[in-house]
Amino acid sequence: MKIEMIVERTKTGYSAYAAKYPVYTVGSSLDELKQNIVDALNLYFEDKGKIISTEDLKISLDLPQFFKFYKVINVKALSERIGMNQSLLAQYIKGNKKPSTIQTRRILKGVQQVGRELAAVQFIG
């Protein structure tokens, strides 16, 4: 059983809510958030005798919220990098359209590639 948790970036960290259960929590980091999610779900399922671990979670990041928080990501440049129509990507980001699983993976792969490249940068100084 995978429990889907929708994660949003906030000014103070992260928040998450369960897609099918009345469970909500926050954390200042993703690691803290995951632990808080497990704790909150275990409280919810306590009377049912279920024990939840991180392996039981499906973490989903809300695409519009991600791009709202990370405004530094240029939609035009990302769309060119991943070979997606800029207008279509903009509609996904605004929440006007919901991307398919394949399109979501494509966007995620592009964002992660940019992240890896940025993490490897070193300035001469």
Disulfide bonds with the S-S distance in Angstrom:
none
